[in-house]
Amino acid sequence: MKLLVQLGIISIVLAAIFTTGFECASSEMTSAKLYLQRKEYDNAKKQLLKEVEKNPKNEEAYYLLGREIQYVQGDFRGMKESFDKALAIAPTHKQDIQVVTLNAWGKLYNQGVDEINRAIDTASYLPKAIATFSTAVYILPESLLTRRTLGLAYLRNDEMAHAAEQFTIAFEQGKDTLSAKLLGKIYLDSANALKVRFMSTYRDDFETMKNLASIHERIKTADVSYLLGDSLIKISKPAKQKKGDTKETWRIEKYHLTLAVESGLVQSVKYDGDRPFAPAIDSTDLIAAKEQFNKAVDAMKKAQTMFPGDPDISESLMKALIGSEREAEARALLVERVKKYPESKIDHYNLGVFLLKDSAYADAITEFKTALKLDSSFADALYNIAATYVNWGVAEQVKLKAAGKDDDVSYKERYKMALPYLESVVVMKNNDVLMWELLGQVYANLNMKDKALEAYDKADKIRQGKN
């Protein structure tokens, strides 16, 4: 009976062996391993590729292809693909794959850093560094340090879109502060460059529209000549002009403009068809600039949520909001920033500009004076203090006249306050005819006749090119 049981067990074992077959290596695997022992990598690679074609579920074949051949030969992208296929089949070599991947990443990162350093003297190394860091990102995409470094390489190579892509991933996924700041800088620099190009292209057109807008009834004909240039003006007089008659018609054909003139003053302003001159302007760059400002807003809002106490990110957001013309948000942020960063002259100045738009003269002057106190050479702040006082005086004068208080000259106090600042402005902008005209008007309002005449005379000399 015992013999029968033993024979039965043997029969079962043999049946299992014949059913499952022997776990023996294929000829391709055997050949590949022999070639690897001899370090004949190309031949080993051919055998392993044949193996995975015949047996795509062979985890070891993919592992050996990546570990023993592609890693050794520096084909790190191929190595990554082979390792991914091996791990998708089974985690047998997972630990070693992780170690080898880190080793490959380390080699690539160090090589990329070396190429970046060499690019300082030899520009051709910069594309090489980009390619090296790109491979490092490919094999270890979770390395945010590599993404930031790749972004910096793209930045140095003026490939802003690619740089922005890497910085976005680094700061959004890895909460990397520097990447957030660099991303904001890319968008803001791009927006400002587009805006500057637009303004440069149409500078003359905008200057013309500004000059035309300055022409109004009672303006001096000398100012019209200065603003538009004598060469464009055709002057005609009445056919039967009486003695002492100073009436003239000034025609500026280029701008479809006719002026009625008498005694050296413009009496009426008439555009053909009552349509002021409007040059053809292509706003493509301006629209693109606004898109970049909006991208900066979106990125910096995310960054501010991650890094709420970072002053640089807050400042970039403020610039982006102003550039994208989101005034309400910009104002709210500026109010917050002047409290948080009281030493920022730009914040005080920008808040002052918004307050001046609101005719909040006293508050605007406070902000401009703070900016000037922080930087005594801040010319724009100096000018805006003078301009705010003048506008304040004009507003009070209009208000008093409307109330029938023609004898009330309290508004002149504003002009007195404007005077020292305006006098400083004309020193800095000595050939600005409009500044001298404004100074003359302020002197005249303060009954300082001699100084008013000197200022007007200075303006006339500038117009005539005699300064």
Secondary structure, DSSP 8 states (H G I E B T S, - for coil): -HHHHHHHHHHHHHHHHHHH------HHHHHHHHHHHTT-HHHHHHHHHHHHHH-TT-HHHHHHIIIIIIHHHT-HHHHHHHHHHHHHH--TTHHHHHHHHHHHHHHHHHHHHHHHHHHTT-TTHHHHHHHHHHHHHHH-TT-HHHHHHHHHHHHHTT-HHHHHHHHHHHHHHH--HHHHHHHHHHHHHHHHHHHHHHHHHTHHHHHHHHHHHT--TT-BHHHHHHHH-GGG-EEE--TT--TT---EEEEEGGGTEEEEEETTEEEEEEEGGG---------HHHHHHHHHHHHHHHHHHHHHHHSTT-HHHHHHHHHHHHHTT-HHHHHHHHHHHHHH-TT-HHHHHHHHHHHHHTT-HHHHHHHHHHHHHH-TT-HHHHHHHHHHHHHHHHHHHHHHHHTT-TT--TTHHHHHHHHHHHHHHHHHTTT-HHHHHHHHHHHHHTT-HHHHHHHHHHHHHHHTT--
